[in-house]
């Protein structure tokens, strides 16, 4: 074990900064817009959508010059008042105009322009309501409405890329995950109510494998840290592959059982336990430099937890009827590609140093301390939340 002076240096250089990291980092960064689509028997459709207008203003290049500058100035003034009311109103109008340009509706695969589009302006809200909305980061409810050309017309949406992914739910309900910049799956008004048209095997495979990959890279930071924890202790390829295989088998098993309803565990249990699994692996890295015989079993058990976390993502995204197994398998394929990408990156960055005498002292222990501290803070945050 390193001496006290070494641990003092580790604490100053690596551990203390972690006090500030949780405010910047999240285990799952899956902030999405939520939209609800309603179709009536007379072919009228109504879309209600919650968006973060602040995120849109700060991300959209078309708003970078004038609107973003005005928003920063208004933000510093601390909210809505009589002096800046007209400036807030004008800012909302400009955002609404730009959003309307970037939102596409397709009817039977053709662009459809004859739809209404609006979201509330300051002049349409009570002062208290709008002030609270400003303080919470301009989370607003957007509305759009139109009429299908016929009852069998497929309806699709493409939202501005600067709002990220969107979960679109029909009133039946059926949900679909719309990747950034992609067009939604067609929705039709059939004789039995609102229906999502089936997509082909390759379209389903591509969509869900991409969702699985993104859940690891870049948005699954907790899964990335767990994999790095496994990587840091193992100096040889074979033991690492054994652990990764155990982890993969475990999360595949629990993911499948959870999706089929055979194993259920509340997310408010799963998420803190996933964070603790990161911390425990990191602690072991600090106190031993050998692979214990029971480590593979422990990794397998932790893999079961991570699989339940993946199941939570899939339950939010939804699985298409008729292609349930295809979507489940392709999501898992995307997860595996993401995990292999993380390990490949780790090998590229650290692989050349793994046989150095100072590797454990200068890299394994300090980085494991940082990973363990982040996992512990996440665990506390998730329990409190």
C-alpha positions as CSV (number, residue, x, y, z in Angstrom):
1,X,0.0,0.0,0.0
2,X,1.3,3.5,-0.8
3,X,2.2,5.7,2.1
4,X,0.2,8.5,3.7
5,X,2.0,11.3,1.8
6,X,0.9,9.6,-1.5
7,X,-2.7,9.5,-0.4
8,X,-2.5,13.2,0.6
9,X,-1.4,14.0,-2.9
10,X,-4.1,11.9,-4.5
11,X,-6.8,13.6,-2.3
12,X,-5.6,17.1,-3.4
13,X,-5.1,16.4,-7.1
14,X,-7.9,13.9,-7.9
15,X,-10.5,13.6,-5.1
16,X,-11.2,17.2,-4.2
17,X,-12.2,18.2,-7.7
18,X,-15.0,15.6,-7.6
19,X,-16.9,17.9,-5.2
20,X,-17.6,20.0,-8.2
21,X,-18.1,17.3,-10.8
22,X,-21.6,16.1,-9.8
23,X,-23.1,19.5,-10.7
24,X,-21.7,19.0,-14.3
25,X,-21.9,15.3,-14.8
26,X,-24.9,12.9,-14.8
27,X,-24.9,9.2,-15.1
28,X,-27.7,9.3,-17.7
29,X,-27.9,12.5,-19.8
30,X,-31.1,11.7,-21.7
31,X,-32.8,15.0,-21.7
32,X,-35.6,14.7,-24.3
33,X,-38.6,16.6,-25.5
34,X,-41.9,15.1,-24.8
35,X,-44.8,15.3,-27.3
36,X,-48.3,14.0,-27.3
37,X,-50.2,13.5,-30.6
38,X,-54.0,13.3,-30.7
39,X,-55.9,12.4,-33.8
40,X,-59.7,12.8,-34.0
41,X,-62.3,11.0,-36.1
42,X,-62.7,14.0,-38.4
43,X,-58.9,13.8,-39.3
44,X,-57.8,16.7,-37.1
45,X,-54.5,16.2,-35.4
46,X,-53.2,18.1,-32.4
47,X,-49.6,18.1,-31.1
48,X,-48.7,19.2,-27.6
49,X,-45.0,19.3,-26.9
50,X,-42.9,20.3,-23.9
51,X,-39.5,21.9,-24.9
52,X,-36.7,23.7,-23.2
53,X,-36.6,27.0,-25.0
54,X,-33.4,28.1,-23.2
55,X,-31.6,25.1,-24.7
56,X,-33.0,25.9,-28.1
57,X,-31.9,29.5,-27.9
58,X,-28.4,28.6,-26.8
59,X,-27.9,25.8,-29.3
60,X,-29.5,27.2,-32.5
61,X,-27.0,28.9,-34.8
62,X,-29.7,31.0,-36.4
63,X,-30.4,32.6,-33.1
64,X,-26.8,33.1,-32.1
65,X,-26.4,36.8,-32.9
66,X,-29.4,38.8,-31.9
67,X,-31.7,36.5,-29.9
68,X,-29.0,34.8,-27.8
69,X,-27.5,38.2,-26.9
70,X,-30.9,39.6,-25.9
71,X,-31.7,36.5,-23.9
72,X,-28.4,36.8,-21.9
73,X,-29.2,40.4,-21.2
74,X,-32.8,39.7,-20.1
75,X,-31.6,36.8,-18.0
76,X,-29.2,39.1,-16.1
77,X,-32.2,41.4,-15.3
78,X,-33.7,38.7,-13.3
79,X,-37.1,38.0,-14.9
80,X,-40.1,39.7,-16.3
81,X,-41.0,43.3,-15.4
82,X,-42.7,46.3,-16.9
83,X,-39.5,47.7,-18.4
84,X,-38.5,44.6,-20.3
85,X,-41.9,43.1,-21.1
86,X,-41.8,44.1,-24.8
87,X,-38.3,42.8,-25.2
88,X,-39.3,39.4,-23.8
89,X,-42.3,39.4,-26.1
90,X,-40.2,40.1,-29.2
91,X,-37.7,37.4,-28.2
92,X,-40.5,34.8,-28.0
93,X,-41.8,35.9,-31.4
94,X,-38.4,35.5,-33.0
95,X,-38.0,32.0,-31.5
96,X,-41.4,30.9,-32.6
97,X,-40.7,32.1,-36.1
98,X,-37.4,30.2,-36.3
99,X,-38.9,27.0,-34.7
100,X,-41.7,27.0,-37.3
101,X,-39.2,27.2,-40.1
102,X,-37.4,24.1,-38.8
103,X,-40.4,21.9,-37.9
104,X,-41.5,19.7,-40.8
105,X,-44.8,17.8,-41.0
106,X,-45.2,15.1,-43.7
107,X,-48.6,13.9,-44.8
108,X,-48.4,10.8,-47.0
109,X,-44.6,11.4,-47.3
110,X,-45.1,14.9,-48.7
111,X,-44.3,18.2,-46.9
112,X,-47.4,19.6,-45.3
113,X,-47.5,23.4,-44.6
114,X,-51.1,24.0,-43.8
115,X,-50.9,23.6,-40.0
116,X,-51.2,26.0,-37.1
117,X,-48.2,26.5,-34.8
118,X,-47.8,28.5,-31.6
119,X,-46.6,28.6,-28.0
120,X,-47.5,31.0,-25.2
121,X,-46.0,34.5,-25.2
122,X,-45.6,36.7,-22.1
123,X,-48.7,38.7,-23.1
124,X,-50.7,35.4,-22.9
125,X,-49.6,34.4,-19.4
126,X,-50.1,35.7,-15.9
127,X,-47.1,37.6,-14.6
128,X,-46.5,35.0,-11.8
129,X,-46.7,32.1,-14.2
130,X,-44.3,33.6,-16.6
131,X,-41.8,34.7,-14.0
132,X,-41.7,31.1,-12.6
133,X,-41.2,29.8,-16.1
134,X,-38.2,32.2,-16.6
135,X,-36.7,31.1,-13.4
136,X,-37.0,27.4,-14.4
137,X,-35.2,27.8,-17.7
138,X,-38.0,28.6,-20.1
139,X,-39.7,25.2,-20.2
140,X,-42.7,25.9,-22.4
141,X,-45.6,23.9,-24.0
142,X,-45.7,24.2,-27.8
143,X,-48.8,23.5,-29.8
144,X,-49.5,22.6,-33.4
145,X,-52.6,21.4,-35.2
146,X,-53.7,20.5,-38.7
147,X,-55.9,18.1,-40.7
148,X,-55.0,14.9,-42.5
149,X,-55.7,14.8,-46.2
150,X,-57.4,11.4,-45.7
151,X,-58.0,8.8,-42.9
152,X,-55.3,6.6,-44.3
153,X,-52.7,9.4,-44.7
154,X,-49.5,8.6,-42.8
155,X,-48.4,11.5,-40.6
156,X,-44.8,12.2,-39.7
157,X,-42.8,14.9,-37.9
158,X,-39.2,16.1,-37.9
159,X,-38.4,18.5,-35.1
160,X,-35.5,21.1,-35.0
161,X,-32.2,19.3,-34.2
162,X,-31.4,21.8,-31.5
163,X,-34.0,20.3,-29.1
164,X,-32.5,16.8,-29.3
165,X,-34.4,13.6,-29.1
166,X,-38.2,13.6,-28.8
167,X,-40.5,11.0,-27.2
168,X,-43.7,11.1,-29.3
169,X,-46.7,9.4,-27.7
170,X,-50.1,9.0,-29.3
171,X,-53.2,9.1,-27.1
172,X,-53.7,5.3,-27.4
173,X,-50.9,5.5,-26.2
174,X,-48.0,4.3,-28.4
175,X,-44.6,5.8,-28.1
176,X,-41.7,6.2,-30.4
177,X,-38.2,7.6,-29.9
178,X,-37.3,10.2,-32.6
179,X,-33.5,10.6,-32.9
180,X,-32.1,14.1,-33.4
181,X,-32.8,15.3,-36.9
182,X,-34.7,12.1,-37.9
183,X,-38.3,11.8,-39.2
184,X,-40.8,10.0,-37.0
185,X,-42.4,6.7,-37.9
186,X,-45.7,7.2,-39.8
187,X,-48.9,7.4,-37.7
188,X,-52.2,6.7,-39.4
189,X,-55.9,7.0,-38.4
190,X,-57.2,3.5,-39.2
191,X,-60.5,1.9,-38.4
192,X,-59.3,0.6,-35.1
193,X,-57.9,4.0,-33.9
194,X,-54.5,5.5,-34.1
195,X,-51.9,3.1,-35.5
196,X,-48.1,3.2,-36.0
197,X,-47.2,1.8,-39.3
198,X,-44.7,-1.1,-39.1
199,X,-41.2,-0.4,-40.3
200,X,-38.8,-2.9,-41.9
201,X,-36.3,-5.1,-40.2
202,X,-33.3,-2.9,-41.2
203,X,-35.0,0.3,-40.2
204,X,-35.9,-1.1,-36.7
205,X,-32.4,-2.6,-36.3
206,X,-30.7,0.7,-37.2
207,X,-32.9,2.8,-35.0
208,X,-32.7,0.6,-31.8
209,X,-29.0,-0.2,-32.2
210,X,-28.3,3.5,-32.4
211,X,-30.4,4.1,-29.3
212,X,-28.4,1.4,-27.5
213,X,-25.0,2.9,-28.6
214,X,-26.0,6.4,-27.6
215,X,-27.0,5.1,-24.2
216,X,-23.4,4.1,-23.7
217,X,-21.5,6.7,-25.8
218,X,-21.8,9.5,-24.9
219,X,-24.8,9.5,-22.5
220,X,-24.1,6.5,-20.3
221,X,-21.4,8.0,-18.2
222,X,-22.1,5.6,-15.2
223,X,-21.7,2.6,-17.5
224,X,-18.5,4.1,-19.0
225,X,-17.0,4.6,-15.5
226,X,-17.9,1.0,-14.5
227,X,-16.1,-0.3,-17.7
228,X,-13.1,1.8,-17.0
229,X,-13.0,0.5,-13.4
230,X,-12.8,-3.0,-14.8
231,X,-10.1,-2.0,-17.3
232,X,-7.8,-0.3,-14.8
233,X,-7.2,-3.3,-12.6
234,X,-6.6,-5.9,-15.3
235,X,-3.2,-5.8,-16.9
236,X,-3.9,-8.7,-19.3
237,X,-6.4,-9.1,-22.1
238,X,-7.8,-12.6,-21.1
239,X,-9.0,-11.7,-17.6
240,X,-10.5,-8.5,-18.9
241,X,-12.4,-10.4,-21.6
242,X,-13.7,-12.9,-19.0
243,X,-15.1,-10.1,-16.9
244,X,-16.6,-8.2,-19.9
245,X,-18.2,-11.4,-21.0
246,X,-19.7,-12.0,-17.6
247,X,-20.9,-8.4,-17.5
248,X,-22.4,-8.7,-21.0
249,X,-24.2,-12.0,-20.3
250,X,-25.6,-10.6,-17.1
251,X,-27.0,-7.4,-18.4
252,X,-28.4,-9.2,-21.5
253,X,-30.2,-11.7,-19.2
254,X,-31.7,-9.1,-16.8
255,X,-32.6,-6.8,-19.7
256,X,-34.6,-9.6,-21.4
257,X,-36.2,-10.8,-18.2
258,X,-37.2,-7.3,-17.3
259,X,-38.6,-6.4,-20.7
260,X,-40.8,-9.5,-20.6
261,X,-42.0,-8.6,-17.1
262,X,-40.3,-11.6,-15.3
263,X,-38.0,-9.5,-13.2
264,X,-39.0,-6.1,-11.9
265,X,-37.2,-3.7,-9.7
266,X,-38.0,0.0,-9.1
267,X,-35.7,2.5,-10.8
268,X,-35.2,4.3,-7.5
269,X,-33.5,1.1,-6.3
270,X,-31.7,0.3,-9.5
271,X,-30.0,3.6,-10.2
272,X,-28.4,4.1,-6.7
273,X,-27.2,0.5,-6.8
274,X,-25.6,1.0,-10.3
275,X,-23.8,4.0,-8.8
276,X,-22.6,2.0,-5.9
277,X,-21.4,-0.8,-8.2
278,X,-19.0,1.8,-9.8
279,X,-17.7,2.8,-6.3
280,X,-17.2,-0.8,-5.2
281,X,-15.2,-1.8,-8.3
282,X,-13.1,1.4,-7.9
283,X,-12.4,0.6,-4.2
284,X,-11.3,-2.9,-5.0
285,X,-8.9,-1.4,-7.6
286,X,-7.3,0.7,-4.8
287,X,-6.8,-2.1,-2.3
288,X,-5.7,-4.9,-4.5
289,X,-3.6,-5.4,-7.6
290,X,-4.7,-9.0,-8.1
291,X,-7.8,-10.5,-9.7
292,X,-9.7,-12.5,-7.0
293,X,-11.5,-15.6,-8.0
294,X,-14.9,-14.1,-6.9
295,X,-14.5,-10.9,-8.9
296,X,-16.1,-12.4,-12.0
297,X,-19.1,-13.4,-10.0
298,X,-19.3,-9.9,-8.5
299,X,-19.1,-8.3,-12.0
300,X,-21.9,-10.7,-13.2
301,X,-24.1,-9.5,-10.3
302,X,-23.4,-5.9,-11.1
303,X,-24.1,-6.6,-14.8
304,X,-27.6,-7.7,-13.7
305,X,-28.2,-4.3,-12.2
306,X,-26.9,-2.5,-15.3
307,X,-29.3,-4.6,-17.4
308,X,-32.2,-3.4,-15.3
309,X,-31.0,0.1,-16.0
310,X,-31.0,-0.6,-19.7
311,X,-34.6,-1.9,-19.4
312,X,-35.6,1.4,-17.9
313,X,-34.4,3.2,-21.0
314,X,-36.2,0.8,-23.3
315,X,-39.4,1.1,-21.3
316,X,-39.2,4.9,-21.8
317,X,-38.4,4.5,-25.6
318,X,-41.0,1.7,-26.2
319,X,-40.7,-1.3,-28.4
320,X,-42.6,-1.7,-31.6
321,X,-45.3,-4.4,-31.7
322,X,-44.6,-7.1,-34.2
323,X,-40.8,-6.4,-34.0
324,X,-40.3,-6.7,-30.3
325,X,-37.5,-9.2,-30.5
326,X,-35.7,-7.4,-33.3
327,X,-35.8,-4.1,-31.4
328,X,-34.6,-5.8,-28.2
329,X,-31.7,-7.6,-29.8
330,X,-30.6,-4.6,-31.9
331,X,-30.7,-2.3,-28.8
332,X,-28.4,-4.8,-27.0
333,X,-26.1,-4.9,-30.1
334,X,-25.8,-1.1,-29.9
335,X,-25.0,-1.3,-26.2
336,X,-22.2,-3.9,-26.9
337,X,-20.7,-1.8,-29.7
338,X,-20.7,1.2,-27.3
339,X,-19.0,-0.8,-24.6
340,X,-16.3,-2.1,-27.0
341,X,-15.7,1.5,-28.1
342,X,-15.1,2.5,-24.5
343,X,-12.6,-0.3,-24.0
344,X,-10.9,0.4,-27.3
345,X,-10.5,4.1,-26.4
346,X,-9.1,3.1,-23.0
347,X,-6.5,0.8,-24.7
348,X,-5.5,3.5,-27.1
349,X,-5.0,6.1,-24.3
350,X,-3.6,3.8,-21.5
351,X,-2.6,0.6,-23.2
352,X,1.0,1.6,-23.8
353,X,1.6,2.2,-20.1
354,X,0.0,-0.9,-18.7
355,X,3.4,-2.8,-18.3
356,X,5.1,0.2,-16.7
357,X,6.2,-0.2,-13.1
358,X,4.5,3.1,-12.2
359,X,1.1,2.3,-13.9
360,X,-0.7,1.2,-10.8
361,X,0.6,4.0,-8.6
362,X,0.2,6.9,-11.0
363,X,-2.8,5.8,-13.0
364,X,-4.8,2.9,-11.6
365,X,-5.1,4.2,-8.0
366,X,-5.7,7.9,-8.7
367,X,-8.2,7.4,-11.5
368,X,-10.0,4.7,-9.4
369,X,-10.3,7.1,-6.5
370,X,-11.9,9.7,-8.8
371,X,-14.3,7.1,-10.3
372,X,-15.2,5.8,-6.9
373,X,-15.9,9.3,-5.5
374,X,-18.1,10.2,-8.5
375,X,-20.0,6.9,-8.1
376,X,-20.5,7.6,-4.4
377,X,-21.8,11.1,-4.9
378,X,-24.2,9.8,-7.6
379,X,-25.5,7.1,-5.3
380,X,-26.3,9.8,-2.6
381,X,-27.9,12.1,-5.2
382,X,-30.1,9.3,-6.5
383,X,-31.2,8.2,-3.1
384,X,-32.1,11.7,-2.1
385,X,-33.9,12.3,-5.5
